[in-house]
């Protein structure tokens, strides 16, 4: 059974394409169940974040599961195929392990992706679409990601999307002290970015959220003030920096709203960072004079100038990933050869039982204790005879899985896979 991966990410697709295939938590279960119900797909996991959407499947249907998701999003398949990538089996595992370790992130070594991988597996398990190979694969990926962070400095240092956003703000306002800030959205990313800004002396901090109670909670933690959505127009005229990270499925700031605010600012520049996916801010806002708009793709170019210390750790992380992929491969090999070994033991034990049955007349004079001794002796002989072939089969499968003639073994010993195991 093959493992197949099809996806797009921040290195292959622009943000406007990525947001078309972004799945909020509420929609993920429906998409998983639709994929899992397709002919030839045995398991499915969808990993969807602001930087990637990847579909992992097992089975014999390799007809682009991502195409199915693209069609449901009214995205032209021809456009998708210009930006997507595909991996299978070991290559798919290696890619996922690199993702979990933070090597495939916009910010190398960022820690949020590990939780996102875990959440993708949890959702797939809840939907019943990852009960075998993919569950094992994702569990191994999580272990690889944890090893990378425990054994290297790949996640060390103050280097995050929030930190990069602060550095971009400094490019416009070298002195951030006493610059008023508005956080649009009360999620984790908003809070992390606000804390970086607070370290630089920005104040006051305003927080707006669709759920006002959430805005009040975040404002209390930051020492800021919650405002209602109805006060956005007034806030835009007052603040110098806006960080937007809501979970809205559509724009929440449009060009006419920002233009009206700029008319009241007397030429003061406005710095906007949109770190949401789908995007919160209409791209047309960037055309308004004195408005500086950045999105996730803009952050990517900024991150290339940072993280030298983390980059130095990449070879060590790659070595860990290679080790974990090999460990996963050996585990897979053991699972693939297990039915053959079980069938081989079953066939030999059937012979043992048959021969004891044939000798039942000769053995009739034995006491019950002697019969038990004969049973134990023949079982022990069988175990010793099969021990070396069992070990060698596992070693051969682990080292050269493509060269092991499983079908020949089955034909040679007339093995029938999938039957119940005989009692010993």
HELIX and SHEET records of a PDB file:
HELIX    1   1 UNK A   15  UNK A   18  1                                   4    
HELIX    2   2 UNK A   19  UNK A   21  5                                   3    
HELIX    3   3 UNK A   25  UNK A   36  1                                  12    
HELIX    4   4 UNK A   65  UNK A   72  1                                   8    
HELIX    5   5 UNK A   77  UNK A   81  1                                   5    
HELIX    6   6 UNK A   90  UNK A  101  1                                  12    
HELIX    7   7 UNK A  112  UNK A  126  1                                  15    
HELIX    8   8 UNK A  133  UNK A  151  1                                  19    
HELIX    9   9 UNK A  161  UNK A  172  1                                  12    
HELIX   10  10 UNK A  188  UNK A  199  1                                  12    
HELIX   11  11 UNK A  212  UNK A  222  1                                  11    
HELIX   12  12 UNK A  229  UNK A  231  5                                   3    
HELIX   13  13 UNK A  232  UNK A  238  1                                   7    
HELIX   14  14 UNK A  255  UNK A  263  1                                   9    
HELIX   15  15 UNK A  283  UNK A  287  5                                   5    
HELIX   16  16 UNK A  296  UNK A  303  1                                   8    
HELIX   17  17 UNK A  308  UNK A  358  1                                  51    
HELIX   18  18 UNK A  362  UNK A  365  5                                   4    
HELIX   19  19 UNK A  368  UNK A  399  1                                  32    
HELIX   20  20 UNK A  406  UNK A  412  1                                   7    
SHEET    1   A 4 UNK A  41  UNK A  48  0                                        
SHEET    2   A 4 UNK A  52  UNK A  59 -1                                        
SHEET    3   A 4 UNK A   2  UNK A   9 -1                                        
SHEET    4   A 4 UNK A  85  UNK A  88 -1                                        
SHEET    1   B 6 UNK A 225  UNK A 227  0                                        
SHEET    2   B 6 UNK A 205  UNK A 208  1                                        
SHEET    3   B 6 UNK A 181  UNK A 184  1                                        
SHEET    4   B 6 UNK A 241  UNK A 244  1                                        
SHEET    5   B 6 UNK A 270  UNK A 274  1                                        
SHEET    6   B 6 UNK A 291  UNK A 294  1                                        
END                                                                             
